């Protein structure tokens, strides 16, 4: 068969890639999978069948669509952050190590992976605060902003939400605190804006023993001043949501859960299908077209076309039923359309945009199943 005889590549569909070296069920912090220079991708940490943190890592080859085990981290981590740095190395920071039970072993330790030598090296110093479920944002100047998250509470032997933030300088290999955030929060979203500032959206404040209240408050970090300031609040509080930058510089937030919050005369405990857009000119949120249905613990990724792919997750009331349906948001027309479904319904999974424009989804869980499968979306 010649190249002319080859069948055309199907688009707007998901195709099976291959299985992970080890099944992995929990990537709740969104960014445990990162694309690398040269097109490969690195999967870092997560949780095993007992929900214990793992140190395992794996490399994905986009040409052969295959995985290979790589060097494990020095510590097992889940609910951590993973960030590709300008020099091509990868920073893993914070998270929870060991078994997932109280008292949690929340980490201040961070380490870097060198794709050339396939080795992990601890950073010169730890973060100033142990944290998990935080955000980590690569700034325009190459530093990494780590903000909020869940921190240990000694008095109650559990986790509370943090209002601290810090900057990692990959050249000096040092951590430095910023000014305090306006609000303490965990499980939030953070988006790098076109002007270099960072918008932090929603999340939850821990108000009791494992009692998390969804937040509508949002705030902005200015790396020029190192300070935080409040901006417009969401119309609906949300956690387990997604937020992405759009081509016009606005930010789209969508889905999530608002349990514990009563939005009107009817108490709806299902996941949210609402969406909102934040505009930097007004510092305010405006309604956007609703998703076809509500979902949380899902992923949203802005494609190279500028459209937003929304996939995976479940409903807050029926988390054992995971979604196969995939939707595409057109920010120019403010409309939604259906594209090819996933082959495996999954939540708490890892996903990233590959350098070739495709989207890779890996691991997660579906009911009591422990997912080893991975799949690729071709726009």
N, C-alpha and C positions, 0 to 999 in steps of 0.2 A: 504494500500500500504506500503510495506517495503522499507527500504533504497535501497535494491537491485532492487526494481521495479521502483524507482524514475527515471525520465528522466534525461539524462546527462545535465549538465549546458552548455548552448551555449557560445561559446567564439568568440572573435573578433566582438562583436555586442553591440549595445546600447539597453538598456531596460528602460522603464519609471519607475521612482522611486515614486514620489508623488509630489503634489503641495506645493509651499511655503505657509507659513501662510499669507503672503501678497505679491502680485506681485511686482517685482522689475526690473527696466529696465536698469540700468546703473552701470556697474562695470568696468569702463574703465581702472582702474589702475592694473588690473590683479590679485591682491592678496587680494581681499575682502573675500575670502573663504579659510580657513585653516583647516588642519586636526589636531585633538587633541590627546593627550595621551589616549589610550584605544580604538581608532578607530573611534570616533565620528568626526564630522566636525562642524565648526562655521562659519556662514555667517554674515557679519558685514556691516551695513550701506547700501549705494546705493542711488537710486533716485526713486521717485514716478512718477505717470503719468504726472505731471506738470514739471518734472525734478528737483524738489526741493529735497534737501538732507534729508535723513531719519536717525533716530537714532535706528531703529529697528534691532534686531538681531534674529537669528534662529539657532537651533541645529538640526543636522542630525544624525539619528540613523542608522548605516549601516546594522544592523541585521533586523530591521523591514522596512528599506528603507522609513522612515517617518520623517517628520519635526515637530518641536514644537517651538512655540515662546519662546524666552528667554528674559532676562532683557535688556532693551534698553540702549544704551550709554547715557552719560550725555549730548552729543551734537549730532545733526545730521551731517553726513559726507558723501560726495562723493568725488571721485578722491583722496582718502586717501590711506594709506598703513596699512596692517594688518600683524603682524609677530608673530608666535608662539615662545616663549622664552624657554630656557632650563629647567626652573622650571615648565613648563606646562601652565603658564599664557600666555595671548595674548596681544600684544601691538598694539593699533590703534593710528596712528599719522597723524596730519595735515589734509588736505583736504579742501573742501569748504562746508560751512554750510549755511542753509537758502535757499532762492530761487536762481535759476541759472540765475542771471542777474547782470549787472554791476551797482554799484561797487560790486565785489565779496567779500564775507566774508571769506577770506582765513585764515585758522587756524594755530596757533603755538601750540595749546593745544594737549596733548596726554593723553591717559588713558589706564588702564590695566584691563583685564577681568580675574577673577579667576573662572575656571570651577567647582571647588569644592563648592564654595558659590554662584556661578552665580551672581556675583556683579562686577560692574565697579568702578574703583577708579582712579581719575586723578593722573598723575605723579607729583612728588614733584615740578618740575619746567617745564615750557614749553620749546619747542624747541627754539633755538636762532633766527630762521627765520621762519615766517609763509610760508607755502608751500603746494602745491597740485601737482598732476601728477609727483611726485618724485619716486625714488626707495628706497626700504628698504631691506637690506641684513643682515641676521644673520651671524655673523662672527664665526670663529672656537673657539674664546675665550668667546663666549656668548654675546658679545656686538652687537648692531644693528647699521649698517651704513646707514644713511639717506642722500641721495645725490640729488642735483639739484632740478628740478621741476619748477613750475610756482609760482612766488612771486608777491605781489601787487606792482604796479607802481603808486605812488601818483600823479606824474605829469600828467599822462594821464588817471588816474582813471580806469586802466585795469590791465592785467597781463603781466609780462615779464618773461624771463627765468633766472634761478639762477645758479651761479657757486659755491655756498656755499655747504658745507657738514658738518655733525655732527655725533657724536657717542653717543648712549644711553647705559648707564651702568645699567643693570637691578638690580644689587646687591645694588649699591649706589643710584639708582633711580635718576640719574643725566644725563644731556646733556652737551657735550663738543664739540666745533668746531674742525674740522680738518683743515689742510691747504686747500687753495682754489683749486677747480678743474681747469684743464687746460682750459676747455671750459664751458661756461654756456650752459645748455641744459634742456629740459623737454621731457616727453613722451619717455624716453629712456629705455633700458633694462640693468640690472645689474646681473652678474653671479658670484657666489663664486667659485673660482678656487681650484684645488686640493691642491695647496701650501698655501692656506689661503688668497691670494690676491683677489681683486674684479675687474672684467673686466666690464667696462661700455661701452655700444654699441649704437651708433647712437642716434636717437631722433630728436629734433628740437630746433632751436634757434628762439626766437621771435624777429622779426626785425621791426615790425610796429604794428598798431592796429589789433590784431588778425591775423597777418601775420606770419606764422610759416614756416621756411625753413628747410627741411630735412637735416640731417647731416650724413657724412660718418666718421667723426672723432671718435676715440675711445681712452679710457684712462684707467689706472690701479691705484687702490688704494692699498698701502702697509700698513697694520695695524701696522707693526713694526716701521715704521717711521712716520706714520700719514700724508704721502704726496702722491700727485698724479703725474703721469708721462704719457706722450703720448705713444701710441703704434700704430701698423699698422692700417691704415684706411681701411674701407670697399671699395669694388669696386663700390658699388652703395649706395648713401645716402638713408636712410629709417627711417620712423617713423611708429607707429602702427604695429610694427613688433614683432617677438618673438626671444629669444635667450635662449639656454639651454646647460647645461654641458653634454658632452658625456663620455662614460666609459674610453676612452683613454686619457682623460684630455683636449681634444680639445673642442671648443665651436662652436655650430651650430647656425647661424642666418638665418632667413628665412622670406620671404614675406614682408608685409608692403606696404607703399605708398611712392612715391617720387614725388608728385605733386609739381609743381614749379621748377622742375629740368628737363632739357632736356638731355637725355642720348645719343643723336646722331641725325641723320638727321630726324628721325621720333619722333614726340612728342606723347608719349604713356601715357595717363592719367589713365590707368587701374592699379589695384594693381599688385605688383611684384610677380613673381613666382620663382625668383632666390633665391639661397641659397649659403652661404659661410661658411667655417670653419676656425677658428682661432687656430693656433698651438702655445703653449707656448714656444716651443724650438726655433721657428723662430720669434715670435712676429709679425707674418704676417697672412693675410687672403688668403685662396686659394678657388677656385670655388668648389662647391659641386653640386650634381645632382639637377636639377630644380624640383620644385614641379609640380604635374600634371597641376595645374592652379594657377593663382595669387589669393591672399586673404590678407585682413587686418582685424584688430579688432577681431582676432581669438585667439586660444590658442595652445600651443605646450608643451607637457609634456613628459619627459623622463621616460619610464616605467622601471620596475624592470629588464626586459630583456635587457635593454640598448637601445632598439629601441625607436623612438620618435613618439608619436601620435599627429597628427595635425588635428584640427577639428573646425567647426564653422566659423564665420566671414562672410565677404561679399566682393564685389568688389568695389573699390573706386568710380567707375562710376555708379554703380547700387546698392547702399547700401540698397534699399528697397527689394532686392532679396538676402536672406541669404542662406548660403550653408548648405546642409545636408551631402554632401560627406565628408568622413573621410579618411585620408591617413596615412600610416605608413612608416617611414624612417628607413632603416637599415644602421647604421653607419659603419658596417663592410664591406658591399658590395657597399655602396654609391648608393643605389637604393630605389625607392618608390614602394609601393603596395597599393591597395585599400582594405579597410576593411568595415565592416557594417556601413551604414549611420546613422546619428542622426535621431531621430524621429521628431525633431523640428528645423528648421533653425533659428539660433540666432547669434547676435553679441553683443559686450559690455556685455558679460555674465561673470559669475564667474565659476572657475573650480579649482579642486585640485586633487592630487594623494592621495587616502586613504591609510591607513596603511596596508590594505589587498591587495594592488596592483591594485585595480580597480580605475577608474577615475570618478569623480562626476562633472557634469555640471549643473548650476542653473541660472535661471532668464535670463536677457538680453532683447533684443527686436528683432522683426521681422516685418519690416515695421512700421506701427503705432500700432501694437499689443504690449501689456504689458505682458511679459511672467511670468507665475507663475509656469510653469512646470519645473521639474528637471529630469535628466536621468543619468544612470550609464553605463560606458563602461567596459566590462569584457574582459581582454586580452586573 
